[in-house]
Structures are given as C-alpha cells and as structure tokens.
Amino acid sequence: MRQILENSISAKVSIGDEIKFLKIYIDLEALRFNNSFSYEINLDESIDLYDTEVPILFLQPFVENSILHGLLPKKVEKHLSISINQKEDCLIFEIEDNGIGRKAASVLKEKKKISHKSRGLSVTEHRINMLQKDEEKDAVSFVDLYDNEINATGTKVIIKVPIEE
C-alpha cells in the first residue's frame, strides 16, 4: 500500500519502481492462490531502471488478467513470464502466460454470466495509446498462442511504450 501511495503522486514512475511494485503484486497473488503458479521477469540489461520512466501501474491490469483468466482456470503447470526490452526509442513489454487462452476464458466468463467489462484494462490501453507518436500503430496487441494441434497454449500481450527524451 505504501508503494502505491508513494507512486500515486505522479503520472509516471521509474521502470525500477514499476517492476518493484509488480513483483509485490504478483507475490501477493501467488500467496492468495496457494503458490499455484510460477513467474519470472526478464529485463534487458541495457535499460536504465531509474532514469527510464513509464506510466504508473500500467502493467498490473495485464498481469492481473493473465493470472485470473488465463492461469487460474488451468489445472497444471501455470507460468507467467514478463520480458522487458528496449528497441531504438521504444520499450517493449511482453506478458506471456501458458494459461487456457482468451477463447476458453471468454467461454468461462459467459458460463459464469460475468457481464462487467474490465475498466483497468481499457483505461490502461487508452493511456498507453495516447503515448504513441505514430497514431496508426496500436501500442497494445494480443497474441493467442497455440501448439501444433491448434490447442490453446496461452496468451501473449505485447505493449510498446515510446521512451521520452
């Protein structure tokens, strides 16, 4: 809670602080769900953790969706991977889970008659898209993952955030 309050003062936060908050969030969710999933965060070593800023709390809604809708319904071997890389003037965040996939998650949502739309995700997508210099590019893309037999093997979210000079 202290970290959220500290970070809420500004619209942006260092990537180091964002990762620190994200680790706390994921650890709490893992504890909440009896450590039923594992995770890793891979960071490009060329990124300056404390001079590079990103929108505050922008990864959390995507990670939350991966955990709640992708991983938790899965029965075995649940894993979340977050990669952060820098390419030219852009940071690329990839959030990948080996969960049940978006199609199966949508079916479960319908069966449970869940009608609420995720505000966190749509607001965050809008915030990230506003940062894009090239208005024809989407800052957020979703990739459905499949095996050779076309069975869903998870979801990957790719988020591109321009680095401001």
Secondary structure by P-SEA (a helix, b strand, c coil): caaaaaacccccccaaaaaaaaaaaaaaaaaaacccccbbbbbcccccccccccccccaaaaaaaaaaccccccccbbbbbbbbbbcccbbbbbbbbccccaaaaaaaaaaaccccccaaaaaaaaaaaaaccccccccbbbbbbbcccccccbbbbbbbbbbcc
